[in-house]
Amino acid sequence: MEAVEIDISTPQSARIWNYWLGGKDHYAVDREAGDAVIAHIPDIPEGARAERAFLVRAVRRLVETEGLRQFLDVGTGLPTANNTHEVAQRLAPESRIVYVDNDPTVLAHARALLTSTPEGTTDYLDADMRRPGEIIEAAKRTLDFSKPIGLMMLGVVNHLMDDEEAYRVVRELVDALPEGSFLVLTHSSAEVHGEPMLRAMRETTERGGTPIRARTAAEIEGLFAGTELLEPGVVSCSQWRPDAEGETPKPVYLFGGVGRVG
């Protein structure tokens, strides 16, 4: 894999996220930006951890209950614990996973995403989600688009500032999936924290970080057009089918859901 030049003069969302998750792949500029957000919203790292736990529960559901053995993970982020391929291949070693990102930091660490069981496969695409057609064509080298696929879009559509573009990107990716596939998506919302969340997003962008925006639960639900949402629909991702029966976890700022295609 070619060497990648990494800009450490401005914060990057993947590195800030890695910092909140307790990872090691971040720089002072990312920690400063991450701490500035925490100053407004002290429980922001809880949201990051809750989203990762949501990924585990969603992939487990798709593998164990729905029988999926293929995943297309768009907006991968930096490798941490319980990446999509690790969760899927623990349950079904033959699972095939394609990761997609265009962040140079993620590209530099992509080798960590390319580990796989002997029975399965992982691949990495350096591609922009704004061009779904290119992603689909490249993913066909690894995934069989005649069989169901789990499309993972966790915390990535909130970087598409324009509503029309956001809905187009998700729609075009979903439209390329065969019947029986699933969309797993999370998105930032200000419905839990209100103005402090909006202020934190503005300040992160002003620091030179990747632009980010919040959408309402209703707007996030609209991203699932063309799918049938599994219960309980679009909710705070901490509250999507929690492991403990009868538990109502504290809501976090990331909302998400899982929708069946076809």
C-alpha positions in Angstrom: 0.0 0.0 0.0 1.4 3.4 -1.0 2.7 5.9 1.6 0.2 8.5 2.6 1.0 12.0 3.7 -1.0 12.9 6.8 -1.9 16.5 7.7 -1.5 17.0 11.4 -2.1 20.8 11.4 -5.9 20.5 11.4 -8.2 18.1 13.2 -9.7 15.2 11.3 -13.0 13.6 12.3 -11.6 10.0 12.2 -8.8 10.9 14.6 -11.1 12.8 16.9 -13.4 9.8 17.0 -10.5 7.5 17.7 -9.5 9.8 20.6 -13.1 9.6 22.1 -13.1 5.8 21.7 -9.8 5.6 23.6 -7.6 4.7 20.6 -4.1 5.8 20.0 -4.2 7.1 16.4 -4.6 10.9 17.0 -2.5 14.0 17.4 -2.5 17.1 19.7 -4.7 19.0 17.3 -7.3 16.3 17.3 -7.3 16.0 21.1 -7.7 19.8 21.4 -10.7 19.7 19.1 -12.1 16.7 20.9 -11.7 18.3 24.3 -13.4 21.5 23.0 -16.4 19.4 22.1 -16.3 17.7 25.5 -16.3 21.1 27.2 -19.8 21.7 25.7 -21.0 18.1 25.9 -19.2 16.1 28.6 -20.8 12.8 27.6 -19.7 12.9 24.0 -17.3 10.0 24.3 -20.3 7.9 25.6 -22.0 8.5 22.3 -19.0 7.2 20.4 -18.9 4.1 22.5 -22.7 3.7 22.2 -22.4 3.8 18.5 -19.7 1.1 18.4 -21.9 -1.1 20.6 -24.8 -0.4 18.2 -22.6 -1.7 15.4 -21.9 -4.9 17.3 -25.6 -5.5 17.9 -26.7 -4.7 14.4 -24.1 -6.9 12.7 -24.9 -9.7 15.1 -28.5 -9.4 14.2 -27.8 -9.4 10.5 -25.4 -12.4 10.7 -27.3 -14.6 13.2 -30.9 -13.8 12.4 -30.9 -12.7 8.8 -28.1 -14.9 7.5 -26.0 -12.1 5.9 -22.4 -13.0 5.0 -21.5 -9.8 3.1 -21.0 -6.2 4.3 -20.1 -2.9 2.6 -18.9 -0.4 5.3 -18.9 3.1 3.9 -17.1 5.7 6.0 -15.1 3.2 7.9 -13.1 5.4 10.2 -9.9 4.4 12.0 -9.6 0.7 13.1 -10.5 0.2 16.7 -12.0 -2.7 18.6 -15.0 -4.6 17.1 -14.6 -3.5 13.5 -17.3 -4.8 11.2 -15.2 -7.7 9.9 -14.2 -8.8 13.4 -17.8 -8.9 14.6 -19.1 -10.7 11.5 -16.3 -13.2 11.2 -16.5 -14.2 14.8 -20.0 -15.3 14.1 -19.5 -16.5 10.5 -15.8 -16.9 9.5 -16.7 -17.0 5.8 -18.1 -13.4 5.8 -16.8 -10.9 3.2 -16.3 -7.3 4.1 -15.4 -4.2 1.9 -14.4 -1.0 3.7 -14.7 2.4 2.0 -13.2 5.7 3.0 -11.3 8.6 1.5 -9.6 9.9 4.6 -5.8 9.7 4.2 -5.4 8.9 7.9 -7.8 5.9 7.5 -5.9 4.8 4.3 -2.6 4.9 6.2 -4.1 2.4 8.7 -6.1 0.3 6.3 -3.8 -2.7 6.7 -5.4 -3.2 10.1 -8.7 -3.5 8.4 -7.5 -6.1 5.9 -7.0 -8.9 8.4 -9.4 -11.8 7.8 -10.2 -15.3 8.7 -8.9 -17.8 6.1 -12.5 -18.6 5.1 -13.5 -15.0 4.6 -12.2 -11.8 2.8 -11.7 -8.2 3.6 -10.9 -5.4 1.1 -10.4 -1.6 1.3 -11.5 1.0 -1.2 -10.1 4.5 -1.3 -13.2 6.1 -2.6 -15.6 9.1 -2.0 -19.1 8.2 -0.9 -20.4 11.1 -3.1 -19.8 8.8 -6.0 -21.9 5.7 -5.2 -21.6 4.2 -8.6 -17.8 4.0 -8.4 -18.1 2.3 -5.0 -20.5 -0.3 -6.2 -18.5 -1.2 -9.2 -15.3 -1.6 -7.2 -17.1 -3.5 -4.4 -18.2 -6.1 -7.0 -14.7 -7.4 -7.1 -15.2 -8.8 -3.6 -19.0 -8.9 -2.9 -21.6 -10.8 -4.8 -24.4 -8.4 -5.6 -26.9 -11.2 -6.3 -26.9 -12.0 -2.6 -27.9 -9.8 0.4 -25.4 -7.2 1.7 -25.3 -5.2 4.9 -24.6 -1.6 4.0 -23.0 0.1 7.0 -23.1 3.9 7.1 -22.2 4.9 10.6 -21.6 8.5 11.4 -20.7 9.4 7.9 -23.8 10.9 6.2 -23.7 13.7 8.8 -20.6 15.0 6.9 -22.8 15.6 3.8 -24.0 19.2 4.5 -26.5 19.4 1.6 -29.8 17.5 2.2 -30.3 16.7 -1.5 -26.8 15.2 -1.8 -27.2 13.2 1.5 -30.5 11.6 0.4 -29.1 11.0 -3.1 -26.0 9.2 -1.9 -27.9 6.9 0.4 -30.6 6.2 -2.1 -28.2 5.3 -4.9 -26.3 2.9 -2.6 -29.5 1.3 -1.4 -30.9 1.0 -4.9 -27.8 -1.0 -6.0 -28.4 -3.6 -3.2 -30.3 -6.9 -3.9 -33.6 -7.7 -2.1 -33.0 -9.0 1.4 -30.1 -6.5 2.0 -30.0 -4.1 5.0 -29.1 -0.5 5.6 -27.5 0.2 9.0 -27.1 4.0 9.5 -26.3 6.4 12.3 -26.3 10.2 12.2 -25.6 13.1 14.5 -28.7 14.8 16.0 -29.2 17.8 18.3 -32.4 16.3 19.8 -30.6 15.2 23.0 -28.3 18.1 23.7 -29.9 21.0 21.7 -27.9 24.2 21.1 -24.6 23.0 22.8 -24.4 20.2 20.2 -24.9 22.7 17.3 -22.3 25.0 18.8 -19.8 22.2 19.1 -20.3 21.2 15.5 -19.8 24.8 14.3 -16.6 25.2 16.4 -15.2 21.9 15.1 -15.8 23.0 11.5 -14.2 26.4 12.3 -11.1 24.7 13.6 -10.7 23.2 10.1 -12.2 19.8 10.9 -14.4 17.9 8.6 -17.7 19.8 8.3 -20.5 18.1 10.2 -24.2 18.8 10.8 -27.1 17.5 12.8 -30.4 16.3 11.4 -33.7 15.5 13.3 -34.9 12.0 13.9 -37.5 12.6 11.2 -34.9 13.7 8.7 -32.7 10.7 9.6 -35.7 8.4 9.1 -36.0 9.8 5.6 -32.6 8.5 4.8 -34.2 5.0 5.1 -36.6 5.6 2.2 -37.0 2.4 0.2 -36.4 0.2 3.2 -38.6 -1.3 5.9 -37.3 -0.2 9.3 -36.9 -2.9 11.9 -38.3 -2.1 15.3 -37.9 0.2 17.2 -37.2 2.4 14.1 -34.9 5.4 14.3 -33.9 6.0 17.9 -30.9 7.0 19.9 -28.4 4.2 19.0 -27.9 3.4 22.6 -31.6 2.5 22.8 -31.7 0.3 19.7 -32.3 -3.3 21.0 -30.0 -3.0 24.1 -28.5 -6.2 25.2 -30.1 -6.1 28.7 -33.8 -7.0 28.6 -36.0 -4.2 29.9 -33.1 -1.8 30.0 -33.6 1.8 28.8 -30.1 3.2 28.4 -29.4 6.9 28.5 -29.9 8.5 25.1 -26.9 9.7 23.1 -26.6 12.2 20.4 -26.2 9.6 17.6 -29.5 8.3 16.2 -29.7 5.2 14.1 -31.7 2.3 12.7 -31.7 -0.8 10.5 -33.8 -1.0 7.4 -34.5 -4.1 5.2 -34.3 -3.6 1.4 -37.0 -5.0 -0.8 
